[in-house]
Amino acid sequence: MIDYKKLGRLFSKYEAEKIDTLINVDINLISEYDKIFVKYGFIKVDGQKFLNKMSDRENKVFNITKSIALDEINFLVRSISKILRDDFDLKEIDLLKEQIQTNQLENDKISKAHKKLNGELRAEVDEVKADNQKLSKQIEDLLQKKVNGLRKGGM
C-alpha cells in the first residue's frame, strides 16, 4: 500500500504522481511491446532469443526510447531509496518526539512543584505580614499607653 502522505512529504506533487504511475505500470504492457516488435518485424524470436531486425535508424529510435525508459526506472529506484532512507529518519523523529514528550512531562512536574513552593512561600509571606501588622499594632498601642501615662503624670 502506498503512503501518499509520505510521498507528498518527500516529493513534489509531480514526482509523487510520477512514482505512482511507474509503480502501477501493468507488467503485461512490456510483453505487449514485445508482440508489437515481432508483429512489425523489428525483432524475430528464435527459441528463447530475440534477434534484432531493425535498420540503423529504427535502432536509434529504439535506443532513444530505451534510454528514456531507463531514466524513468532510475528515477523510480532513487525514489524508493529515498523512501527507505526516510523510514530511518522517521524512527529518529519518533524518538525525538518521545524525548520531547518526556521533557514536557518533566517540565510540567517541575512547574507544578514550583507553583506549590511559590504558593507555600506566598502563604508564609502573608503570615509574616499579618504577624508584623499585629506586632505593629501592639507597639503602637503600647506607645500610646506610655504617651497617655506620661500626659497624665504631667509631662
FENZINOR-V847969 format. One record per residue. N is the residue number from 1. OMEGA is omega in whole degrees, -180 to 180 (NA if undefined). BURIAL is b if it has 9 or more other C-alpha atoms within 8 Angstrom, else e. D_CENTER is the distance of its C-alpha to the mean C-alpha in Angstrom with 2 decimals. Layout:
# FENZINOR-V847969
N	OMEGA	BURIAL	D_CENTER
N	OMEGA	BURIAL	D_CENTER
This chain:
# FENZINOR-V847969
1	-179	e	20.80
2	176	e	18.54
3	-175	e	15.00
4	176	e	15.30
5	179	e	11.87
6	178	e	10.57
7	-180	b	13.56
8	179	b	12.87
9	-175	e	9.49
10	-172	e	11.44
11	173	b	14.82
12	-180	e	16.92
13	180	e	18.62
14	-179	e	21.76
15	180	e	20.32
16	178	b	18.65
17	179	e	22.06
18	178	e	23.89
19	180	b	22.02
20	180	e	22.74
21	-178	e	26.34
22	-180	b	26.86
23	-175	e	25.53
24	176	e	27.75
25	179	e	30.90
26	-177	e	33.82
27	179	e	35.24
28	179	e	38.70
29	-179	e	38.24
30	180	e	38.99
31	175	e	42.16
32	176	e	43.22
33	178	e	43.13
34	-180	e	45.26
35	180	e	47.76
36	179	e	48.01
37	178	b	48.60
38	-177	b	51.35
39	-177	e	52.82
40	173	e	53.27
41	178	b	54.58
42	175	b	51.84
43	177	b	51.60
44	-180	b	53.98
45	178	b	53.04
46	-176	e	55.35
47	179	e	54.46
48	-175	e	50.93
49	172	e	51.03
50	179	e	50.17
51	-177	e	52.73
52	178	e	51.82
53	-175	e	54.43
54	173	b	52.76
55	179	e	54.52
56	-180	e	53.07
57	179	e	51.73
58	178	e	50.17
59	178	b	48.68
60	179	e	47.08
61	179	e	45.53
62	-179	e	44.32
63	175	e	42.77
64	179	e	41.01
65	179	e	39.60
66	179	e	38.67
67	178	e	36.94
68	180	e	34.83
69	179	e	33.95
70	175	e	33.03
71	179	e	30.76
72	178	b	28.94
73	178	b	28.80
74	176	e	27.50
75	-179	e	24.73
76	179	b	23.82
77	177	e	24.01
78	180	e	21.79
79	178	b	19.22
80	178	e	19.46
81	180	e	19.17
82	179	b	15.93
83	-179	b	14.54
84	176	e	15.93
85	-179	e	14.55
86	177	e	10.97
87	177	e	11.78
88	179	e	12.47
89	179	e	9.29
90	177	e	7.51
91	178	e	10.25
92	179	e	9.69
93	178	e	6.12
94	178	e	8.08
95	178	e	10.89
96	178	e	9.43
97	179	e	8.44
98	179	e	11.97
99	178	e	13.48
100	179	e	12.36
101	178	e	13.85
102	178	e	16.87
103	180	e	17.36
104	178	e	17.24
105	178	e	19.83
106	178	e	21.92
107	178	e	21.85
108	-180	e	22.91
109	179	e	25.65
110	180	e	26.84
111	178	e	26.84
112	179	e	28.95
113	178	e	31.26
114	179	e	31.67
115	180	e	32.48
116	180	e	34.95
117	179	e	36.51
118	178	e	36.68
119	179	e	38.34
120	179	e	40.81
121	179	e	41.61
122	179	e	42.07
123	179	e	44.44
124	178	e	46.29
125	179	e	46.64
126	179	e	47.90
127	179	e	50.37
128	178	e	51.62
129	180	e	52.07
130	178	e	54.05
131	179	e	56.15
132	179	e	56.78
133	179	e	57.93
134	179	e	60.28
135	179	e	61.65
136	179	e	62.05
137	179	e	63.94
138	180	e	66.11
139	179	e	66.94
140	179	e	67.75
141	179	e	69.98
142	179	e	71.72
143	179	e	72.32
144	178	e	73.62
145	179	e	76.02
146	-179	e	77.21
147	179	e	77.78
148	179	e	79.59
149	179	e	81.64
150	179	b	82.61
151	179	e	83.61
152	-180	e	85.74
153	176	e	87.32
154	179	e	88.37
155	NA	e	85.93
